[in-house]
Amino acid sequence: MASEQVHTFCRICEPGCGLLAEVRDGKVARLRPDTAHPVHKGFCCHKGVHYLQVHDDPDRLDRPLKRRAPRAAESGDFEPVGWDNAFRDIADRIQEIRGRYGRNALAIYQGNPSAFNGAYYANAARIARGFDTRMRFSAGTQDTSAKYAASEAIYGASMAHPIPDLLHTHYFLCLGSNPAVSHMTLLHISDPMAKLRAVRARGGTVLFVNPRLIESSTPDTGEVLLIKPDTDFFFLAALLHEIVFRIGFDRAAVEEHARNIDGLPDFVRRYPPDRVGAVTGIAVETIRRVADEFCAAPSASVYMATGVNQGRLGALAYWMLTMVSLFSGNLGRRGGNIYSRGIADAVRGTKRRRADPYFDSPLGELRTVSGDLPAALLPDFIEQSDEPVRALIVVSGNPLLSVGGEQRLRRAFEKLELIVTIDLYRTVTGEMADYVLPATDWLERADFNFLNTLGVALEPYVQYTPAVVEPAGERRDDWWILSRIQQELGVPTLLDDPDPDPFAPIDAALRDAGTSLDRLAALPCATEVLPEADPAHVFDIAVQHDDGLIDCCPELFRRAYDTAETHFAELAAESPGQLKLITRRTHYMINSWLHNLPVFDREIHRGNPLWMHPADARYRGLVEGDPVVVRNRYGAVEAELQYDESLRTGVVAMTHGWGQHRAHGLGVARHKAGVNANHLAPTGRDGYDPLSNQSHLTGINVEVLRAARTADRGPAEPRTNE
């Protein structure tokens, strides 16, 4: 039987690994790593090659569904509906709701997969404007907004993120990331572990900072400093303290590229190693040694990811990280932290508009970050009496599992008069929806690696892929679905053109860079490798302040000085037996959307156990396999205890994105539902950093007790004391 080979790429996480799809009789028969890809060269993780189980999943949505049962019912009762009827009813209901409550009665929530959908992502701003609402939320405030807010203040643009030059660095300091499992974020890189092994092979140093001896740490990469959760800011501040006050720095070199230099020492003098050592759990002499080694290396780079972002001081930590790079002479230096331009100067589209981004609202003083309000406040916006949210459109997201405090959010959702989800599946959030609309997956649509070109690619390239196969059933692209809703609302859209082209913004950017989609389609692997990043582009392009200078001490950050001291005092006063909950990434899951794959149904991870160091378990009279209650002031969950000697003592871990027992549309996931660790996360004003809108989802105080569970008892329902 003849088959066709289609060069495409994965869109599960940020590397976008090259894949080769084998197509027979109009169906994808196999996915495998693309050995011909000029950048990835055959590297791909098991999640990408097993994606075919998502594509072929019988639980996938094939047609629009309309709700019949009341929203408070345990499971939704849905019936098929035609696209046109669905769009007319959705638009009529939005207009009626807005007539009663105002334009901000409509909210939009965007999930992470949207960022890996090139046609949608390239038009996302236009589509967002078409809905004419301030109530915009996204998964970004659960994972990356700390970096966006910090970069906007430091560089003048939210998408200015100098990345570690791992191809040339002699010292790599990596905080809150586990590249072997998560492949890094806001850093597009092929085969990250090979890059780290290469650093070590050429005589360099790789040092991880994490509360756990992560899988990325091997004899061929580097060691781990076991830090106490949610203290990375203080560790980075102490490193900077050593550089500024003991090791010394080239003031003239810093002044060439930066301003407000003197304000920085005034701040970091509060955090010498002698003061922060006990709070971070890292010995004073170790902090000093790391500072010395970082500054003595021929080149040094530094990076942090969600394990730091999701703490209470993620934005301040990114500030300290940037200043460590700048004051050590490694920012904008080969082997240090560099800006990778890609095909366009993406930072210019994210330039800061106002020095003070805050505004008054019925919920108090707020800001947006990259257009988004804090998702931790979504239930508050629904429940407020002044212009409440009463309609919600969710695009490839699952906020009931990804936002802190599911029980409170679920109660708020019951007050909504319209919920629309656009997704591959009827998710836990979709189970509460009035309309569940079927989206294409990434094998069913043409695409372009748009996100990978926006200034954070270590090996920059551009790639086009045609749709590998035609969409099954009545599935349609996200941009088309949203545009049709807007058409019914009377809003100008892409669909007003007789021959709509969602790739027009992408092709325009490519043509400005001297290439085009047509050219890409004709190249081997439909891929063009771009020039290596110029280190000087950090200062020439990434910095978007009008004076062209990095702000070493942004006025905006002063809002958080007292907050940092308050957190320090709380940490210093905590009992030595206080347990801290962190998120544990695994090879078998990503967020909440691979749970329905049988291949990832691994016994030890089933049910989302609580991982604890054996010493902590013995201290509490617990043994592996015990049912335990994990609780705090925000809620409680029940889980099975599993030992993990890789954890720092005093730290427990669970995996994000579980809790699928209400996902009646997901046959596999529902039967290994597990528990949602975000029941233990703070909500409302306590649930996020007002500097960055970043949710607080790691380093959360908990206590663990043995639970009573009978043999015939099913999965425990999450409990809350709200």
Protein Blocks (a to p, Z undefined) as FASTA:
>chain_A
ZZdddddddfkbmnopacddddeehiafbdcddfkbmklnopacfklmmmmmmmmmmkbc
fbdcddfbdfkbmbdcdddddfklmmmmmmmmmmmmmmmnojklpccdddfklmmmmklm
mmmmmmmmmnopabdcdfklmmmmmmmmmmmmmnopaklccdddfklpcbdcdehiafkl
nnpahiacehkllmmmmmmmnopacddddfbdcfklcfklcccddddehilmmmmmmmmm
mmmmmnopafklmmmmgghklmmmmmmmmmgfklmmmmnopafklmmmmmmmmmmpmbdc
ddddfklmmmmklmmmmmmmmmmmmmnopgopahiacddebjadfklmmgcfbfblcdcd
fkbpcddeehiacfklmmmmmmpmghpafbdcdehiafklmpghkllmmmmmmmpcbdcd
ddfbdcfklmmpmbdcddddfklcccddfklmnopafbgcddddddfbdcehjbccfklm
mmmmmmmnopacfklpmbacfklmmmmmmmmnopafklmmmpghiiacdddddfklmmmm
mpmcfnlpacfbgfklmmmmmmmmmmmmmmmmpcfklccddddddfkbghjllmmpmklm
cfklgopaadddfklmmmnopaehiacddddfkbccdddddddfkbcghiacddehiail
lmmklmklmmmnopafklmpcehjllpcfklopacfehiacddddddddfklccdddddf
ZZ
